[in-house]
Amino acid sequence: MGLGQKSRVRLRLVEERTGEVPGMPELSQETERGRGAAPYGLAEVTGPSMVPTLYQGDQLLVRYGARVRAGDVVVLRHPFQQDLLVVKRAVELREGGWWVLGDNAYAGGDSTDYGTVPDELILGRALFRWRPRRADQRSPLALVRWALSAARPVLSSDRSGRSASRRLRAR
């Protein structure tokens, strides 16, 4: 994949209470009012726009309908291709919706290309990341490294310009 491509997601929903697994996440009116169980789903990341936070093949646990705050990694419908789902970081709430950016500034495919994203196109917030083991990770040391880093929560970021590690190195 080259630069400028979007991080797309392929959604596979976790079986809901009804036992039905629809093709795309749809929130019930009960859930939208906050009375029902929160719908969760799995998303697979494709594309480089969220590197170094997320890589090609990473699996995300997504909570649909979750409250979004600045710094959260979100799954949204692309404003111009609504059948395309993308993963971006919600940076700030502006008039007209959320300003979203990829963590990889060189990849593009974010609000710098299509402007603010209306609230109704933000589907949910990524809670957890699972990185599958690569085929070349066969040695015992490689397996231990993978096991220690494969599953992580997706943390919100202080998007005031720099990550915490960069701020600490700068001092």
GIMOUR-V458988 format. One record per residue. N is the residue number from 1. OMEGA is omega in whole degrees, -180 to 180 (* if undefined). Layout:
n = {N & N}
omega = {OMEGA & OMEGA}
This chain:
n = {1 & 2 & 3 & 4 & 5 & 6 & 7 & 8 & 9 & 10 & 11 & 12 & 13 & 14 & 15 & 16 & 17 & 18 & 19 & 20 & 21 & 22 & 23 & 24 & 25 & 26 & 27 & 28 & 29 & 30 & 31 & 32 & 33 & 34 & 35 & 36 & 37 & 38 & 39 & 40 & 41 & 42 & 43 & 44 & 45 & 46 & 47 & 48 & 49 & 50 & 51 & 52 & 53 & 54 & 55 & 56 & 57 & 58 & 59 & 60 & 61 & 62 & 63 & 64 & 65 & 66 & 67 & 68 & 69 & 70 & 71 & 72 & 73 & 74 & 75 & 76 & 77 & 78 & 79 & 80 & 81 & 82 & 83 & 84 & 85 & 86 & 87 & 88 & 89 & 90 & 91 & 92 & 93 & 94 & 95 & 96 & 97 & 98 & 99 & 100 & 101 & 102 & 103 & 104 & 105 & 106 & 107 & 108 & 109 & 110 & 111 & 112 & 113 & 114 & 115 & 116 & 117 & 118 & 119 & 120 & 121 & 122 & 123 & 124 & 125 & 126 & 127 & 128 & 129 & 130 & 131 & 132 & 133 & 134 & 135 & 136 & 137 & 138 & 139 & 140 & 141 & 142 & 143 & 144 & 145 & 146 & 147 & 148 & 149 & 150 & 151 & 152 & 153 & 154 & 155 & 156 & 157 & 158 & 159 & 160 & 161 & 162 & 163 & 164 & 165 & 166 & 167 & 168 & 169 & 170 & 171}
omega = {-180 & 178 & 178 & 178 & -177 & 171 & 180 & 178 & 171 & -174 & 170 & -176 & 172 & -176 & -178 & -179 & -176 & -177 & 179 & 176 & -179 & -180 & 180 & -179 & 176 & -179 & 177 & 178 & 179 & 179 & -179 & 178 & 176 & -178 & -176 & 176 & -179 & 178 & 178 & 178 & 176 & 177 & 177 & -177 & 170 & 179 & -172 & -169 & 180 & 176 & 14 & -178 & -178 & -180 & 176 & 177 & 177 & 177 & -180 & 168 & -174 & 173 & -179 & 179 & -180 & 177 & -179 & 175 & 177 & -179 & -180 & 171 & -174 & 170 & -177 & 173 & 178 & -176 & -178 & 178 & -170 & 173 & 178 & 178 & -178 & 177 & 179 & 175 & 176 & -174 & 179 & 177 & -180 & 175 & -179 & 177 & -176 & 170 & -176 & 179 & 170 & 179 & 177 & -175 & -177 & -175 & 180 & 179 & -179 & -176 & 175 & 177 & -173 & 176 & -178 & 179 & 179 & -179 & -176 & 177 & 176 & -175 & -177 & -176 & 178 & -178 & -169 & 179 & 176 & -180 & -179 & 179 & 177 & -178 & -178 & 179 & -175 & -177 & 179 & 179 & 179 & 179 & 178 & 178 & 179 & -177 & -179 & -176 & -173 & -176 & -180 & 171 & 175 & -175 & 172 & -178 & 171 & -176 & 178 & 175 & -176 & 178 & 180 & -179 & 177 & 180 & -180 & 179 & -177 & -176 & *}
